[in-house]
């Protein structure tokens, strides 16, 4: 069945309207009409089994028949990444990370960042599309870009890591450094990598140095690899992931 | 240092020439000249520490000073995937899988495949670029597309899996089904998924049903996820991955 997104819905609602984009998609592309069953999520863990009651050029209304609550995962993955020079790469990361499972994506700008502006609106559209496509009911939190120093000054609980290979090459793999069922935060540097000063600041702020493997990875590849690494670490302890 | 690709090199060579593309990149983009050190790989595990001896519009020649042999990984990952309707998606998978580590990519066409033609030349260019970018010395094997029935009729050793969620939803996660340091083959279906008949044929051919997690994944996401899952499974047993 098709999954649509309506953030305005609350578990007590008995009816609703699709957004203009979703209404167009439902009525024009999918040619759905009154009486047909759809699924709608509010992106906050509620999934509404619904039936279309009106579908015309004014929009698409539905009656809610069942409300299912999807629990958050027993762990949470937050990836903090520096936007790439080529926007496609970071947008691609967002699509894939949402498909595979992620709770929060935060952007930051480092000393070597080439891109210092990122339109969150477009990123959010991609996240919503990926959530619907992968049939999930939780929309990850997306945070506006901040300077790295400001980002690490925020109080962060859980396990915090920075993916960076020190000059002496000695750092544990994220897979070994992290433990299951935790709140994780991983910092992924820009194409120019972190500066030595930034690495010191981040470590002083309580982040642990980790590696993601022997290969030199592009920023977006490292970001997705870290996300997937933490997802799989939790598969070891739970077949329900 | 910059890594270039010259498949014609053998470990006994004492000199060589960059390909036209690499020569242009070295001399025009990077402005490298005689006397400057470069790394060259033949994509078969040899890495040649070299010094440019000539760089002009006729090409770029180098003298080989050291030859390093990079051992293959103690396991091998082969992903067999149906090309996506949108070529960008499968090209993206190839780039990312090569960055993260993969030994062989085979394409196949299933009953629900929308795309039945794939130019391997372009795929190979992407694989070479990703190998160089991630500083690796082994170029994965790329196989021309075959009908699924022909693909599974080939004798395959090692552990063979098909990523597909059966109707009863009962299948182990690839991470649990696979064991470390093996030769792995994983089948990833097209956007229309495998047909029930295809799933039966593949299982009859000795492939084990596995899942990649609870979310519905796009073809290229599933393919990369399977690759990364097997890479990380081997991290558990070796910090040298």
Interface residues (C-beta under 8 A of the other chain):
Chain A: X92 X96 X99 X100 X101 X133 X134 X135 X136 X172 X173 X175 X176 X213 X214 X215 X216 X217 X218 X221 X224 X225 X228 X229 X231 X232 X235 X236 X239 X240 X241
Chain B: X92 X96 X99 X100 X101 X133 X134 X135 X136 X172 X173 X175 X176 X213 X214 X215 X216 X217 X218 X221 X224 X225 X228 X229 X231 X232 X235 X236 X239 X240 X241
